[in-house]
Amino acid sequence: MNRPSTILIVDDDLSGRETLEALLMSPGYQLAFAHDGPSALEQAGQLLPDLILLDVMMPGMDGFEVCRRLRQDPRLAEVPIIMVTALDDRESRLQGIQSGADDFISKPFNRAELRSRVQTILRLNRYRHLLTERARFEWVVEHTEDGYVIVDEHDRIRYANPQARLYLSLPPHPAEIPGDVSFLAHAQKQYHCEPQQAWETWLQNLNEAPPNPDACPLYYLVRPETPTTPVLWLRVDRIDMPGNAWSNRLVRLRDVTEKMTRKRQMWTFHALISHKLNTPLTSLINSLYLLAGGAENLSPEEVREFSSIAFQSAQRLRKHLEDIRAYVRAPDLTRSGEACDAYCFEHMLAQVQEELELETIHLSGQEHFGSVHLMLSKQAVEVMLHQILENAKKFHPSQSPAIEVSITRRADEVSIVISDDGITLSPDQLAEVGTPYYQAEKLFSGEVKGMGLGLAMVASLLWSVGGHYHIANRDPGPGLTIEMVVPLMKAVEGQ
């Protein structure tokens, strides 16, 4: 329901005010009154009315002067003013026009004419407000850093602002966009749509009633990084505008690259700190504790043994600190540090096995890896392996999983499949684990509350380079199977 229009009636004569009140009494109007010029200016400034009915003949400050002062106030300059006068001469109307009046009505009033004039002026004023708001909206949309796209019920693009045209590589002028361009189909030509499970229902969700915002899935368009270009993350939000017209379905494209990169960097830094420093630091402290607490009771061989362990632990700790410093200096874990090939992958897996004290890991297929390098750096792959294997141990009933890792090389990518013999998840749990919603991560621990397997940032690393992952229950079970598909570096592809 529209709000009532506010009409300010200005007349020094009480009977004149009462007459206008009787003629305009209506649920659609909210009437206010002023008895002279100064009170009219004060009330107008407070109410910002939709229309002012202003009597010309008033003592002191007449209607012409009130009109001129209203037009000098930026807040009131465009408020419609109908001057009420018993004068019907040409000079008085000319003076009213020069003062800024929009219309005139003469006493005595004709009820039908008065109401018609008021309705017309209010309708024109409302339309003027709409045009003003539309012009402001169009200016904001045309100059914003976010992309905005309007789609119809068939997902066809009906409008795209300049930033959206840039993101989607559309023609520079809206009129040049073909009428049959589908937003999703066009986006898929340039971006990876992640998470894939969410995008599979994009068209279905588009034609459904507006969902609960808290339950609405998150959509991302990811342009993976290459050796020469950085990654680009676009968050896609569907905004259901008021009304039932499909042309009111608005899609916003927001560049969240910096946010996603920063979040991933914090998580990976936390992961590097936690698993690289803990093992050598614990070993160093234990060895020094034994030496400091009872060296006089130890044999020379024991002293040499504990001293050697302490020295080796300190050396390892220094090496890990150097790795962490290298990571801090690097712009991004995905492409920083040493490239990952078959040899370093096998070595990293053995190192993670030792750090996590895992008894059984069987690796197969590394001989088919060849001399190719992954798009992800050695440090990135190590963090991902540690995260997945740590969770396999953590959620195993006896914390002693049997791990199988297989590597399969394809034309331009490598598939890394990790299976364990631990827990089995329900379909609902698999769906939740397979949809990493990043905003749920608060402490950057890699374990989003309710997910348990901490795949959010693993997915982020893979998506950033054009890879993907899949999680399922192992068949035959029990246990889980996680497949990570990582593109190969094009610079060495085919070797």
C-alpha positions in Angstrom: 0.0 0.0 0.0 1.3 3.5 -1.0 1.8 5.9 1.8 -0.7 8.9 2.0 0.3 12.0 0.1 1.1 14.9 2.5 -0.6 18.2 1.6 0.3 21.4 3.4 -2.6 23.9 3.4 -1.5 27.6 4.0 -4.2 30.1 4.6 -4.5 32.9 7.2 -8.3 32.5 7.3 -9.6 29.7 9.5 -12.8 29.2 7.3 -10.5 28.9 4.2 -8.5 26.1 5.9 -11.6 24.3 7.0 -13.2 24.5 3.6 -10.1 22.9 1.9 -10.0 20.3 4.7 -13.6 19.3 4.0 -13.1 19.2 0.2 -9.9 17.1 0.4 -10.8 14.8 3.3 -9.6 11.4 2.0 -7.7 8.3 3.3 -5.2 9.0 0.5 -4.2 12.4 1.9 -2.5 13.5 5.1 -3.4 17.1 5.7 -1.3 19.7 7.5 -2.1 23.4 8.1 -0.2 26.7 8.5 -1.9 30.1 9.3 0.8 32.5 7.9 4.0 32.6 5.8 6.6 32.0 8.6 4.8 29.0 9.9 4.3 27.7 6.4 8.1 27.8 5.8 8.8 26.1 9.1 6.2 23.3 8.6 7.3 22.7 5.0 10.9 22.3 6.1 9.8 19.7 8.7 7.2 17.8 6.6 8.7 17.9 3.1 5.2 17.7 1.8 4.1 16.2 -1.6 2.0 19.3 -2.4 1.5 22.8 -1.0 -1.8 24.7 -1.4 -0.8 28.3 -0.8 -3.1 31.3 -0.3 -1.9 34.4 -2.1 -3.5 37.1 0.1 -2.0 36.9 3.6 -0.9 39.7 5.9 2.8 40.3 6.4 4.4 37.7 4.1 2.1 37.1 1.2 1.9 33.9 -0.9 4.2 35.2 -3.6 7.0 35.8 -1.1 6.4 32.4 0.6 6.6 30.7 -2.8 9.9 32.5 -3.7 11.5 31.4 -0.3 10.3 27.8 -0.8 12.0 27.7 -4.2 15.3 28.9 -2.6 15.4 25.9 -0.3 17.1 23.0 -2.1 15.0 20.5 -0.1 11.7 22.2 -1.2 12.6 23.6 -4.6 10.7 20.9 -6.5 7.7 20.5 -4.2 4.6 21.3 -6.3 2.8 24.5 -5.3 -0.8 25.4 -6.2 -1.6 29.0 -5.5 -5.1 29.7 -4.2 -6.4 33.1 -5.0 -9.5 35.2 -5.5 -7.6 37.2 -8.1 -8.1 36.3 -11.7 -6.1 39.0 -13.4 -3.2 38.3 -15.8 -0.6 40.2 -13.7 -1.3 38.2 -10.6 -0.8 34.9 -12.4 2.3 36.1 -14.1 3.7 37.1 -10.7 2.8 33.7 -9.3 4.6 32.0 -12.2 7.7 34.2 -11.6 7.6 33.2 -7.9 7.7 29.5 -8.8 4.0 28.4 -8.7 3.0 25.3 -10.6 -0.7 25.9 -10.9 -3.5 28.2 -9.8 -7.0 27.7 -8.6 -9.5 30.4 -7.9 -12.0 31.0 -5.0 -14.8 30.0 -4.6 -13.7 26.4 -5.2 -15.3 23.9 -7.5 -15.0 20.6 -5.7 -14.5 18.5 -8.8 -12.0 20.9 -10.3 -10.0 21.2 -7.0 -9.8 17.4 -6.5 -8.8 16.9 -10.1 -6.1 19.5 -10.0 -4.7 18.0 -6.8 -4.7 14.4 -8.1 -3.0 15.4 -11.3 -0.3 17.4 -9.6 0.4 14.6 -7.1 0.4 11.9 -9.9 2.9 14.0 -11.9 5.0 14.6 -8.8 5.1 10.9 -8.0 6.1 10.1 -11.6 8.9 12.8 -11.3 10.1 11.1 -8.2 10.2 7.8 -9.9 12.2 9.2 -12.8 14.6 10.9 -10.4 15.1 7.7 -8.5 15.5 5.7 -11.7 18.1 8.2 -13.0 20.0 7.9 -9.7 19.8 4.1 -9.8 21.0 4.0 -13.4 23.9 6.3 -12.5 24.9 4.1 -9.6 24.6 0.9 -11.6 26.5 2.3 -14.5 29.4 3.5 -12.3 29.6 0.7 -9.7 32.5 -1.8 -9.5 30.0 -4.7 -9.3 28.5 -6.2 -12.4 24.7 -6.3 -12.7 22.8 -8.5 -15.2 19.0 -8.7 -15.7 17.8 -12.1 -17.0 14.4 -13.3 -18.0 12.7 -16.6 -17.1 14.9 -18.4 -19.7 18.1 -17.0 -18.2 18.6 -14.8 -21.3 20.4 -11.6 -20.7 18.2 -8.5 -21.0 20.6 -5.9 -19.6 24.2 -5.8 -18.4 25.9 -2.8 -16.9 29.5 -1.8 -18.1 31.2 -3.9 -15.4 29.1 -7.0 -16.2 29.9 -6.6 -19.9 33.6 -6.4 -19.0 33.4 -9.5 -16.8 31.4 -11.5 -19.4 33.2 -10.2 -22.5 29.9 -8.9 -23.9 29.6 -6.1 -26.6 30.5 -2.7 -25.2 27.0 -1.3 -25.8 23.8 -2.9 -24.3 21.9 -2.6 -27.6 24.5 -4.9 -29.2 24.0 -7.8 -26.9 22.1 -10.6 -28.9 18.7 -11.4 -27.5 19.4 -15.1 -27.2 22.5 -15.0 -25.0 22.0 -17.2 -21.9 23.8 -15.9 -18.8 24.9 -19.4 -17.6 25.9 -20.7 -21.0 27.9 -17.6 -21.8 29.6 -17.6 -18.4 30.6 -21.2 -18.8 32.6 -20.3 -21.9 35.0 -18.2 -19.8 34.8 -19.4 -16.2 34.5 -22.5 -14.1 31.2 -22.6 -12.3 31.8 -23.7 -8.7 30.6 -25.4 -6.7 29.3 -27.6 -9.5 26.5 -29.0 -7.4 25.1 -25.6 -6.8 25.3 -24.5 -10.5 23.5 -27.7 -11.6 20.3 -26.3 -10.1 20.8 -22.6 -11.3 18.1 -22.7 -13.9 15.7 -24.5 -11.6 16.3 -22.1 -8.8 15.9 -19.2 -11.2 12.3 -20.2 -11.8 11.4 -21.0 -8.2 9.9 -18.6 -5.6 12.5 -16.4 -3.9 14.3 -18.7 -1.5 15.2 -18.0 2.1 18.4 -15.9 1.8 20.1 -17.8 4.6 19.6 -21.1 2.7 20.4 -19.8 -0.8 23.5 -21.6 -2.2 26.6 -19.6 -3.1 27.7 -19.4 -6.7 31.2 -18.6 -7.9 32.6 -18.0 -11.3 36.3 -18.8 -11.3 38.8 -18.0 -14.0 41.7 -20.1 -13.1 45.2 -18.7 -13.0 47.7 -19.4 -15.7 51.5 -19.0 -15.8 50.8 -15.4 -17.1 47.5 -14.4 -15.5 46.2 -14.4 -11.9 43.1 -16.1 -10.8 39.8 -14.2 -10.8 36.9 -15.0 -8.4 33.4 -13.6 -9.0 30.7 -14.2 -6.5 27.3 -14.5 -8.1 24.2 -13.4 -6.1 20.7 -13.6 -7.4 18.6 -10.7 -6.2 14.8 -11.1 -6.4 13.4 -7.7 -7.0 9.9 -6.7 -6.0 7.2 -7.8 -8.4 6.4 -10.9 -10.4 7.9 -9.8 -13.7 10.8 -12.0 -14.8 12.6 -8.9 -16.0 13.1 -8.0 -12.4 15.4 -11.0 -11.8 18.8 -9.3 -11.1 22.2 -11.1 -11.0 25.1 -9.4 -9.2 28.8 -10.2 -10.1 31.2 -9.2 -7.3 35.0 -9.5 -7.5 36.0 -11.4 -4.4 39.5 -12.4 -5.6 41.3 -10.6 -2.8 39.0 -11.9 -0.1 39.3 -15.5 -1.3 43.1 -15.3 -1.8 43.6 -13.7 1.7 41.4 -16.3 3.3 43.2 -19.2 1.6 46.6 -17.7 2.5 45.6 -17.4 6.2 44.4 -21.0 6.2 47.5 -22.4 4.4 49.8 -20.4 6.7 48.0 -21.9 9.7 48.4 -25.4 8.2 52.0 -24.9 7.5 52.7 -23.6 11.0 50.7 -26.4 12.7 52.1 -29.4 11.0 55.7 -28.3 10.1 56.7 -27.0 13.4 55.0 -29.3 15.9 56.9 -32.5 15.2 60.5 -31.2 15.3 59.7 -28.8 18.1 58.3 -31.6 20.3 61.3 -33.8 19.5 63.7 -31.0 20.3 62.1 -30.1 23.6 61.9 -33.8 24.7 65.6 -34.4 23.9 66.7 -31.2 25.7 64.5 -32.1 28.7 66.2 -35.4 29.1 69.7 -33.9 28.7 69.0 -31.0 31.1 67.2 -33.1 33.7 69.6 -35.9 34.2 72.7 -35.8 31.9 74.9 -37.0 34.8 72.9 -40.2 34.9 73.1 -40.9 31.2 75.8 -42.9 29.5 78.0 -41.2 26.9 76.2 -43.1 24.1 72.8 -41.9 25.4 74.1 -38.3 25.7 75.3 -38.5 22.1 72.0 -40.0 20.9 69.8 -37.4 22.6 72.1 -34.6 21.4 72.0 -35.9 17.9 68.2 -36.1 18.0 68.1 -32.5 19.3 70.5 -31.3 16.6 68.6 -33.0 13.8 65.3 -31.7 15.2 66.8 -28.1 15.3 68.0 -28.5 11.7 64.6 -29.7 10.6 63.0 -26.9 12.4 65.2 -24.4 10.7 64.4 -25.9 7.3 60.7 -25.6 8.0 61.1 -22.0 9.2 62.8 -21.2 5.9 59.9 -22.8 4.0 57.5 -20.7 6.0 59.5 -17.5 5.3 59.5 -18.4 1.6 55.8 -18.8 1.7 55.3 -15.5 3.5 57.4 -13.7 0.8 55.6 -15.4 -2.0 52.4 -13.8 -3.5 50.3 -17.0 -3.5 50.8 -20.6 -2.4 49.3 -22.0 -5.6 52.2 -20.8 -7.8 54.9 -20.1 -5.3 57.8 -22.3 -4.4 59.1 -25.5 -6.0 57.1 -27.1 -8.8 55.6 -30.5 -8.0 56.5 -33.5 -10.0 56.3 -37.3 -9.4 59.5 -37.5 -7.3 58.6 -34.7 -4.9 55.0 -36.0 -4.6 56.2 -39.4 -3.5 58.7 -37.8 -1.1 56.0 -35.5 0.3 53.6 -38.4 0.9 56.3 -40.3 2.8 57.0 -37.1 4.9 53.4 -36.6 5.7 53.1 -40.2 6.6 55.9 -39.9 9.1 54.6 -36.6 10.6 51.1 -38.1 11.1 52.5 -41.5 12.2 50.4 -43.3 9.7 51.2 -47.0 9.4 49.9 -47.9 6.0 50.0 -45.9 2.8 50.1 -47.6 -0.6 51.0 -45.5 -3.6 50.5 -46.6 -7.2 50.6 -45.0 -10.6 53.5 -42.6 -9.9 55.5 -44.3 -12.7 53.0 -42.9 -15.2 53.4 -39.4 -13.8 56.4 -38.7 -16.1 58.3 -35.5 -16.0 55.3 -33.2 -16.0 54.7 -30.6 -13.3 51.4 -29.7 -11.6 49.9 -26.2 -11.8 50.0 -26.3 -8.0 53.3 -25.8 -6.2 54.9 -28.4 -4.0 53.9 -26.5 -0.9 50.3 -26.3 -2.0 50.1 -30.1 -2.7 51.8 -30.8 0.6 49.2 -28.8 2.6 46.4 -30.5 0.7 47.8 -34.0 1.4 48.4 -33.2 5.0 44.9 -31.9 5.5 43.2 -34.9 3.9 45.4 -37.6 5.5 45.1 -35.9 8.9 41.3 -36.0 8.7 41.5 -39.7 7.5 43.3 -40.4 10.8 41.2 -38.2 13.0 37.9 -39.7 11.9 39.0 -43.3 11.7 37.5 -45.4 14.5 40.9 -46.5 15.8 42.9 -43.5 14.3 44.9 -46.0 12.2 43.5 -45.9 8.6 44.9 -47.9 5.7 45.4 -45.3 3.0 45.6 -46.0 -0.7 46.8 -43.3 -3.1 46.7 -43.7 -6.9 47.8 -41.4 -9.6 46.5 -41.3 -13.1 47.8 -39.0 -15.8 45.4 -37.8 -18.5 46.1 -35.5 -21.5 46.4 -32.3 -19.6 45.7 -33.1 -16.0 46.5 -35.6 -13.2 44.0 -37.4 -11.0 45.0 -38.1 -7.4 42.7 -40.5 -5.7 43.0 -41.0 -1.9 40.9 -43.7 -0.2 40.7 -44.8 3.5 38.9 -47.5 5.4 37.4 -45.2 8.0 33.9 -43.7 8.3 31.1 -43.8 5.7 28.9 -40.8 5.3 25.1 -40.5 4.6 24.0 -38.8 1.4 23.1 -35.6 3.3 26.6 -35.5 4.8 28.2 -36.1 1.4 26.2 -33.2 0.0 27.3 -31.0 2.8 30.9 -31.9 2.6 30.8 -31.5 -1.2 29.6 -27.9 -0.9 32.3 -25.8 0.8 30.7 -22.5 1.8 33.6 -20.3 2.7 31.9 -17.8 4.9 31.3 -20.4 7.5 35.1 -20.6 8.2 36.0 -18.2 11.0 39.2 -19.5 12.5 40.9 -20.6 9.2 41.5 -24.0 10.7 40.4 -25.7 7.5 37.6 -27.4 9.4 34.3 -25.7 8.7 31.8 -26.3 11.5 29.4 -29.1 10.4 31.7 -30.4 7.7 34.3 -32.2 9.6 36.5 -33.0 6.6 38.0 -29.5 6.1 37.7 -29.5 2.3 36.8 -25.9 1.9 40.3 -24.6 1.2 41.4 -27.7 -0.6 38.6 -26.9 -3.0 39.7 -23.3 -3.2 43.3 -24.3 -4.1 42.0 -26.6 -6.8 39.5 -24.2 -8.3 42.0 -21.5 -8.4 44.0 -23.4 -11.0 41.1 -24.9 -12.9 41.0 -28.2 -11.0 38.2 -29.9 -9.1 37.5 -32.6 -6.6 35.0 -35.3 -5.8 34.2 -37.1 -2.6 32.2 -40.3 -2.2 31.9 -43.4 0.0 34.4 -46.1 -0.9 33.0 -49.0 -2.8 33.2 -51.5 -1.3 33.3 -49.7 2.0 33.7 -48.6 4.7 35.7 -45.5 4.1 35.8 -42.4 1.8 37.4 -41.7 -1.5 38.5 -38.2 -2.5 39.6 -37.5 -6.0 41.6 -34.3 -6.7 42.1 -33.4 -10.4 45.0 -31.0 -11.0 45.8 -29.4 -14.3 49.4 -29.7 -15.7 51.6 -26.8 -16.3 51.2 -25.9 -20.0 54.9 -24.9 -20.2 55.9 -28.6 -19.9 52.8 -30.3 -21.2 53.4 -33.2 -23.4 56.9 -34.0 -22.2 
